[in-house]
Amino acid sequence: MSVVSTGVKSGLIVGVQLFTAQSVVAEINNMKKRDLKTIDSKRIDLIIHLAWSDRATFESIEEQTGLSESDVIQVMRRELKPSSFKLWRARVSGRITKHRKRLKSYIQ
């Protein structure tokens, strides 16, 4: 998190903070791996974004967030509506691109 600009506008102090993906990832890497219940909303948003992404493998999600595939599934189950979770699971279950090992063997 970094402060980009501060100023005075109509007697109010204005400060803008930017949260970059790298700063969020760094925070996630600092948290305990199994401390899934205390993840804040910015981290949850990043995890959900990566999990829905077709290009992000579970291995890359683990590298960035420190959460294993089963941890990501737990977060998704807890945070998504049941119907959305079912759609996501159906989408990633048969997808070669979600597993680096399967993707490499498919390409070769």
BELSUL-V459813 format. One record per residue. N is the residue number from 1. PHI is phi in whole degrees, -180 to 180 (* if undefined). Layout:
# BELSUL-V459813
((N/PHI) (N/PHI))
This chain:
# BELSUL-V459813
((1/*) (2/-139) (3/-85) (4/-87) (5/-149) (6/-132) (7/-167) (8/-111) (9/-136) (10/55) (11/82) (12/-105) (13/-83) (14/-110) (15/-131) (16/-113) (17/-115) (18/-108) (19/-110) (20/-89) (21/-60) (22/-64) (23/-69) (24/-67) (25/-63) (26/-62) (27/-64) (28/-63) (29/-64) (30/-81) (31/-81) (32/-68) (33/-59) (34/-94) (35/-88) (36/-75) (37/-79) (38/-110) (39/-72) (40/-80) (41/-65) (42/-65) (43/-68) (44/-62) (45/-59) (46/-64) (47/-62) (48/-64) (49/-60) (50/-66) (51/-67) (52/-77) (53/-67) (54/-73) (55/-86) (56/-91) (57/-78) (58/-63) (59/-66) (60/-70) (61/-64) (62/-66) (63/-63) (64/-81) (65/-113) (66/82) (67/-102) (68/-74) (69/-58) (70/-66) (71/-66) (72/-63) (73/-62) (74/-62) (75/-63) (76/-64) (77/-62) (78/-74) (79/-93) (80/-93) (81/-66) (82/-54) (83/-68) (84/-68) (85/-63) (86/-62) (87/-63) (88/-64) (89/-62) (90/-64) (91/-69) (92/-89) (93/-62) (94/-100) (95/-88) (96/-65) (97/-71) (98/-85) (99/-129) (100/-58) (101/-64) (102/-67) (103/-65) (104/-62) (105/-70) (106/-70) (107/-71) (108/-78))
